[in-house]
Amino acid sequence: MYWHYDTISGTSLLISYFLGRVAPQNGIPEGVYDIDNEFNLIIENVNASNEGTYYFQLKPHLKMIEEGKVEVRDKVSPSRPYPTVIGCNQDHDADMCEA
């Protein structure tokens, strides 16, 4: 099992799984990526730089290589704090409040 980022090439290889052993590749430190028991790619501390296309290659014993890809998009929280609700005016629409 191999997980790549952006393209399928030796230099894009992130992490591999072989005979029960998960191994980071290309100088990537331990703990950044992992592969779970269902061969899902786990990305720790996801941020905007992780956004993109991830490709996998799976070679089951005595079978053809299976390949696929998944798009990852980073949902970013707003940079401004949420507004503070000062109060609601009961004389008007109950859904309207002053912020």
C-alpha positions, 0 to 999 in steps of 0.5 A: 500500500502506498500513498502519494501526494500530487502525482504518483512518483517516487518523490511524491511518496508519503507513506507505505504499508507492507507486511504490517509495517507503516513507514514514512517515506522521503524524509517525512518524520514519524507521526505526520501521516499514518495508515490505519487497518482499513488502509485509510490515510491519516493526516495529523494536524491538517492545515491549508498546506495539506490541501490537494490530491492524494493518490493510493496504490494497493497491490493485494497478494496475487492480484492486479494493482488498484489505484485511486485518488481523493481530493482533500480540501481544508475548511478554515475557521474565520480569522475574526472572532464571532460577534457578541450578542448584546440583546434581542428586542422582544418587540420585533421579530424574535430572530433579530438580535443586536450584535 
